[in-house]
């Protein structure tokens, strides 16, 4: 899937499937594959409460995020938001910030898909420098 089309045509399916474990009687677990569509899309103001909850869960700062929602993407799985990532632009440079994937969905490529979508948007918007903002980097 070409992430550069995310902002041109709205929602773009990522073609992923999710596997869920469902409990059966007597403690047995049955693997059932639910075909939940993953959808990466531009964030909207209506997404702010869910985005803020994800950022809070990950102990990431909320300051400044809401005013930059035009440069954020979210990943939905079915009707649930499972990831968010954003840019904070200053002229022709931007910070990559607020990248969160729900714990149960990590290591599935969601973070990479959101990153690729933001990089494509930055290129289209002629951002010349993209920098990572992190609160957990160690010297």
C-alpha positions in Angstrom: 0.0 0.0 0.0 1.3 3.4 -1.0 1.3 5.5 2.2 1.7 8.7 0.1 -2.0 8.4 -0.8 -3.3 8.6 2.7 -3.9 12.3 2.6 -4.9 12.5 -1.0 -7.8 10.0 -0.9 -8.8 9.7 2.7 -8.9 6.3 4.3 -6.5 3.6 3.0 -6.8 0.0 4.1 -3.6 -1.6 5.2 -4.8 -5.1 4.5 -3.8 -6.5 7.9 -5.6 -9.2 9.8 -5.8 -9.5 13.6 -5.7 -12.8 15.5 -7.6 -12.9 18.8 -7.6 -15.6 21.4 -11.1 -16.5 22.7 -11.6 -18.6 25.8 -13.7 -21.7 25.6 -15.2 -23.8 28.4 -12.9 -25.8 30.7 -10.1 -23.3 30.2 -9.3 -24.3 26.6 -8.3 -21.5 24.2 -9.4 -21.5 20.7 -7.5 -19.4 18.1 -10.0 -17.6 16.1 -9.0 -15.3 13.2 -11.2 -12.3 13.1 -10.7 -10.3 10.0 -10.6 -6.8 11.4 -9.6 -4.2 8.9 -6.8 -1.8 9.8 -7.3 1.6 8.4 -4.8 4.5 8.6 -6.3 7.9 8.2 -5.7 11.6 9.0 -6.7 12.5 12.5 -9.6 14.8 13.2 -10.6 17.0 16.2 -13.2 14.3 17.0 -10.3 11.9 17.6 -8.7 14.0 20.3 -10.2 12.2 23.3 -8.9 8.8 22.1 -5.5 10.3 21.1 -5.1 11.9 24.5 -6.0 8.6 26.2 -3.3 6.8 24.1 -0.7 9.5 24.9 -1.6 9.3 28.6 -1.3 5.5 28.6 2.2 5.8 27.1 3.1 8.7 29.5 3.7 11.0 26.6 3.1 14.8 26.7 -0.2 16.2 25.6 1.2 19.7 25.4 1.0 21.1 21.9 -0.4 17.9 20.3 -4.0 19.0 19.9 -3.0 22.2 17.9 -1.1 20.0 15.5 -3.8 17.4 14.8 -3.9 18.4 11.1 -0.5 16.6 10.9 -1.4 13.5 12.8 -2.5 10.1 11.6 -4.3 7.4 13.5 -4.6 3.6 12.9 -7.9 2.0 13.5 -8.6 -1.7 13.8 -12.3 -2.2 13.4 -13.9 0.5 15.4 -10.9 0.9 17.9 -8.0 3.3 17.6 -4.8 1.2 18.0 -2.1 3.8 17.1 -1.3 7.5 16.6 1.6 9.5 15.3 2.1 13.1 14.5 4.2 15.9 13.1 4.7 19.2 14.8 5.7 21.6 12.0 7.7 24.8 12.2 8.1 26.2 8.7 10.1 23.7 6.6 11.1 21.5 9.6 9.0 19.2 11.7 9.2 17.1 14.8 8.1 13.5 14.7 6.1 13.2 18.0 3.4 11.3 19.8 4.1 7.9 18.2 2.1 5.3 20.2 0.9 1.8 19.4 -1.3 0.0 21.9 0.7 -2.7 23.7 -1.3 -5.6 22.3 -0.7 -4.4 18.7 3.1 -3.7 18.9 5.5 -5.5 16.6 2.8 -5.8 13.9 4.1 -3.0 11.6 1.6 -0.4 12.7 4.2 2.1 13.9 6.1 1.7 10.6 3.0 2.3 8.5 2.2 5.5 10.4 5.8 6.6 10.2 5.8 6.0 6.4 2.6 7.9 6.0 3.9 10.9 7.9 7.2 10.9 5.9 5.2 10.9 2.7 3.1 13.8 4.0 6.2 15.7 5.0 7.7 15.2 1.5 4.5 16.4 -0.2 4.4 19.4 2.2 8.1 20.2 1.3 9.4 19.7 4.8 13.2 19.8 4.6 14.1 18.4 8.0 12.3 15.8 10.1 13.5 15.4 13.7 12.5 12.9 16.4 11.1 14.2 19.7 11.5 11.7 22.5 11.1 11.8 26.2 12.9 8.5 26.9 16.3 8.9 25.2 19.3 8.1 27.3 22.8 9.6 26.9 
